[in-house]
Amino acid sequence: MEPLDFVAVGDIVTEPFIRLKDARVTCKIDDEDCEISMRWGDKIPYDFATICHGVGNSPNAAVAAARLGLKSGLVSDIGQDTVGKHDVEQLTKENVSTTYITAHHGIKSNYHYVLWYENERTILVKHEAYPYQFPKDMPAPKFLYLSSLADHSEPYHAQIAEYLAAHPETKLAFQPGTFQMKLGIEKLKALYERTHVFFCNKEEAQRILELPLGTPLPELLAGLRALGPQLVIITDDRDGAYASDGNDLMKVPMYPDSRAPYERTGAGDAFASTVTSALALGKPLAEALLWAPINSMAVVQEVGAQKGLLTRAALEEFLKNAPPDYRVSPL
């Protein structure tokens, strides 16, 4: 088998999106620490539901890469059930290689529930306990993209680090999930040191580095780069994203769009995977940073994390028509 350009590693799930119409959101100051509530012990009407197969941080990244023209694949685990079968069918439809997806007898495929209210969502998650085994015989891709895994996967990360040590030609993109952040820096030291490009949002950067809220972005970028990644990119919601390559600090704004977001799931995945895909295609970091917000903008206009992902031709058309102030600037 010829090497792939882009191989994502992480859990795959099926997610029904349930559009709520009778709920209440309450927030503390500055719209932070928000909670959603519904009537207790009652029958609550909902608007509609849409089932998204073959999703999750890493599958979303694999689909984004495939749509941008890369030979893309996914290393993941499913159950030998109908849910897993639909996951594989969806990824195959998206031209993502499923060669390294392992089906397990007696274990269910991951199935989450998304409560969608207005343009935000709350996800009920349950990761099944798969016996993770990384495929040592996989030809070395240009990029390995690592994201969310279940909370028993610490030994699996060591296998990934061993694979990368044996294949120095492969670059690692790391977008840590919740459990990977909980593991802490020391337990993933080998992966941080091997990372080519690292992604997280501002709040996650503060959590990883154990720094207080309000820590300046240059300090967060420097702190993450000190862990080993060559490139660090921190997203900051509507304020755009910030990057450091060790020499320059850069900022890219959101791509301008007069439309309000329809549903926000997958914006971060689209951003990180689009930067990685652009780098895999040989683009410089500054150009890759301009690609990413365009895909994020497109994703939030559709339900789920994959439907709105753009082809390379469509993305480049948006870039060609961008206003003059859509540019990468020094931080």
C-alpha positions in Angstrom: 0.0 0.0 0.0 1.3 3.4 -0.9 1.7 5.9 1.9 -1.2 8.3 2.6 -0.7 12.1 2.8 -2.8 12.5 5.9 -3.7 9.9 8.6 -5.9 10.9 11.5 -5.9 8.9 14.7 -8.8 9.1 17.2 -12.2 7.8 18.1 -15.1 7.7 15.7 -18.7 8.2 16.7 -22.2 8.5 15.5 -24.1 11.6 16.7 -27.8 12.3 16.5 -28.3 16.1 16.6 -31.5 16.9 18.5 -32.7 20.4 17.8 -34.3 21.7 21.0 -37.0 24.4 21.0 -38.0 24.5 24.7 -35.0 25.1 26.9 -33.3 27.9 28.9 -29.7 29.0 29.1 -28.4 30.9 32.1 -24.8 32.3 32.2 -22.6 34.0 34.8 -20.9 37.2 34.0 -19.6 37.8 30.4 -21.6 34.9 29.0 -19.3 32.3 30.6 -20.0 29.2 32.7 -23.4 28.8 31.0 -25.9 26.0 31.8 -28.8 24.7 29.8 -32.0 23.6 31.6 -35.3 21.9 30.7 -38.4 21.1 32.7 -37.8 18.2 35.1 -40.0 15.1 34.7 -41.9 16.4 31.7 -42.3 15.6 28.0 -40.3 18.2 26.1 -41.0 18.7 22.4 -38.1 19.0 20.0 -37.9 20.5 16.6 -36.1 17.7 14.6 -33.2 15.3 14.8 -30.4 14.6 12.3 -28.0 11.7 12.6 -24.4 12.2 11.6 -22.3 9.0 11.0 -18.5 8.7 11.0 -17.8 11.9 13.0 -15.5 12.8 15.9 -12.4 15.1 16.0 -10.2 12.8 14.0 -12.7 11.5 11.4 -13.7 15.2 10.8 -10.1 16.0 10.1 -9.7 13.0 7.8 -12.8 14.2 5.8 -11.5 17.8 5.6 -8.2 16.6 4.2 -9.8 14.3 1.6 -12.0 17.2 0.4 -9.0 19.4 0.0 -7.4 16.8 -2.3 -5.1 14.8 0.0 -4.9 11.0 0.2 -6.5 10.7 3.6 -7.1 7.8 6.1 -8.2 7.1 9.6 -6.9 4.9 12.4 -9.8 4.1 14.7 -12.0 1.4 16.3 -15.6 0.4 16.0 -17.9 -2.4 17.1 -19.1 -5.1 14.8 -22.6 -3.6 14.6 -24.8 -1.6 12.4 -23.6 1.7 13.8 -20.0 0.9 13.0 -21.0 -0.3 9.5 -22.6 3.1 8.8 -19.5 4.9 10.1 -17.3 3.1 7.6 -19.8 3.6 4.8 -19.8 7.3 5.4 -16.0 7.6 5.5 -15.7 5.5 2.3 -18.2 7.9 0.7 -15.9 10.8 1.6 -12.8 9.1 0.0 -11.2 8.4 3.4 -9.3 5.1 3.6 -10.8 2.8 6.3 -8.0 0.2 6.0 -6.9 0.9 9.6 -10.3 0.9 11.2 -10.6 -2.2 13.5 -14.0 -3.7 14.2 -14.3 -5.5 17.6 -16.7 -8.3 18.4 -18.7 -7.7 21.6 -18.0 -4.0 21.9 -20.4 -1.4 20.7 -19.6 1.5 18.4 -19.4 4.9 20.0 -22.7 6.7 20.0 -23.1 10.2 21.4 -26.1 12.6 21.7 -26.0 16.2 20.8 -28.5 18.6 22.4 -28.6 21.5 20.0 -30.2 24.8 21.1 -30.0 28.0 19.2 -26.5 27.9 17.6 -24.7 26.0 20.4 -24.6 22.4 21.4 -24.1 20.2 24.5 -22.8 16.7 23.7 -23.5 13.6 25.9 -20.5 11.4 25.4 -19.6 7.8 26.1 -16.3 6.3 24.7 -16.3 2.5 24.6 -13.2 0.7 26.0 -11.5 -0.6 22.8 -8.3 -2.5 23.0 -6.3 0.1 21.0 -3.4 -1.2 18.9 -1.6 1.1 16.6 -0.8 -0.4 13.1 3.0 -0.7 13.1 3.0 -1.8 9.5 1.3 1.3 8.1 3.5 3.1 5.5 4.6 6.5 6.9 2.3 9.3 5.9 3.3 12.9 5.4 1.2 13.9 8.5 -0.2 12.0 11.4 -3.1 13.9 13.0 -3.8 12.9 16.6 -6.9 14.0 18.5 -9.5 12.7 21.0 -9.3 9.2 22.5 -11.0 7.5 25.4 -9.8 7.7 29.0 -8.1 4.3 29.0 -5.8 5.1 26.1 -2.6 6.1 27.9 -0.6 3.0 26.7 -1.8 3.7 23.1 -0.1 7.0 23.1 3.1 5.3 23.9 2.6 3.1 20.8 2.0 6.2 18.7 5.2 7.8 20.0 7.1 4.6 19.1 5.7 4.6 15.6 6.7 8.3 15.1 10.2 7.5 16.5 10.5 4.8 13.8 9.3 7.1 11.1 11.0 10.5 11.5 9.8 11.5 8.0 6.2 11.8 9.4 5.1 15.1 10.9 2.7 15.1 13.8 -0.2 17.4 14.2 -1.7 17.3 17.7 -5.1 18.6 18.7 -5.6 17.2 22.2 -9.0 16.0 23.4 -10.3 16.2 27.0 -8.6 13.1 28.2 -5.3 13.9 26.6 -5.3 17.3 28.4 -6.2 15.5 31.7 -3.2 13.2 31.3 -0.9 16.2 31.6 2.3 17.2 30.0 4.7 14.8 31.5 2.8 11.6 30.5 2.6 12.8 26.9 6.1 14.4 26.9 7.3 12.2 24.0 4.4 13.3 21.8 4.7 17.0 22.7 8.4 16.9 21.8 7.7 15.2 18.5 4.8 17.5 17.5 5.2 19.6 14.3 2.1 21.7 14.7 -0.1 21.9 17.9 -3.6 23.2 18.2 -5.9 24.2 21.0 -8.1 27.1 22.1 -7.2 29.9 24.5 -8.9 28.3 27.5 -7.3 24.9 26.8 -3.9 26.5 26.6 -4.3 28.0 30.0 -5.5 24.6 31.3 -2.6 22.7 29.8 0.0 25.1 31.1 -1.8 25.5 34.4 -1.8 29.3 34.0 -4.6 31.7 35.2 -7.4 33.1 33.1 -6.3 36.2 31.3 -2.7 35.0 30.7 -1.5 37.0 27.6 -1.5 35.1 24.3 2.3 35.6 23.7 3.0 33.9 27.0 0.6 31.0 26.1 2.2 30.6 22.7 5.7 30.6 24.2 4.7 28.2 27.0 3.3 25.6 24.5 6.3 25.9 22.2 8.6 25.2 25.1 7.0 21.8 25.4 8.4 20.9 22.0 6.0 21.7 19.1 7.6 23.6 16.3 4.4 25.5 15.4 1.7 26.4 17.9 -1.7 27.7 17.0 -4.2 29.0 19.5 -7.8 29.8 18.5 -9.8 32.5 20.4 -13.4 32.2 19.2 -14.5 35.4 17.4 -11.1 37.0 18.0 -9.5 34.7 15.4 -6.4 32.7 15.9 -2.7 33.2 16.9 0.4 31.4 15.8 4.0 31.1 16.7 6.8 29.4 14.7 9.5 30.4 17.2 10.5 33.5 15.2 7.3 35.4 14.5 4.0 35.8 16.3 1.0 36.0 13.9 -2.7 36.7 14.1 -5.4 35.8 11.6 -9.0 37.1 11.9 -12.2 35.2 11.4 -13.3 35.1 7.7 -15.9 37.8 7.4 -19.5 36.4 7.0 -22.7 38.4 7.5 -24.6 35.2 8.3 -25.0 34.1 11.9 -23.7 30.6 12.7 -26.4 27.9 12.3 -24.7 25.2 14.4 -21.1 25.5 15.7 -20.0 21.9 15.9 -16.7 21.2 14.2 -15.4 24.7 13.7 -12.2 23.9 15.7 -11.7 20.6 13.9 -12.1 22.4 10.5 -9.6 25.0 11.5 -6.9 22.6 12.7 -7.3 20.1 9.9 -7.3 22.8 7.3 -4.0 24.3 8.5 -2.5 20.8 8.6 -3.8 19.9 5.1 -2.4 23.2 3.7 1.0 22.4 5.3 0.9 18.9 3.8 0.2 20.5 0.4 3.4 22.5 0.8 1.8 25.9 1.7 3.7 28.2 4.1 2.2 28.8 7.6 0.9 32.3 6.7 -1.1 30.9 3.8 -2.3 27.9 5.8 -3.6 30.3 8.4 -5.7 32.1 5.8 -7.2 28.8 4.6 -8.4 27.6 8.0 -11.0 30.3 9.0 -12.7 29.8 5.6 -13.5 26.2 6.3 -14.6 27.0 9.9 -16.9 29.7 8.5 -18.4 27.1 6.1 -18.9 24.4 8.6 -20.9 26.4 11.1 -23.6 27.0 8.4 -24.5 23.3 8.3 -25.6 20.7 10.8 -22.6 18.6 12.1 -18.9 18.9 11.6 -18.5 17.6 8.1 -21.3 18.7 5.8 -20.0 22.2 5.3 -16.3 21.3 4.7 -15.1 22.8 1.4 -13.2 21.4 -1.5 -10.0 23.1 -2.4 -11.5 24.9 -5.4 -14.4 26.3 -3.3 -12.0 27.4 -0.5 -9.6 29.1 -2.9 -12.6 31.0 -4.4 -13.5 32.4 -1.0 -9.8 33.3 -0.5 -9.7 35.1 -3.9 -12.8 37.1 -3.0 -11.6 38.0 0.6 -11.6 41.7 1.6 -8.2 43.5 1.8 -8.3 43.4 5.6 -8.5 39.6 5.7 -4.8 38.9 6.1 -2.2 37.6 8.6 -0.7 40.3 10.7 2.0 40.5 13.4 0.9 40.0 16.9 
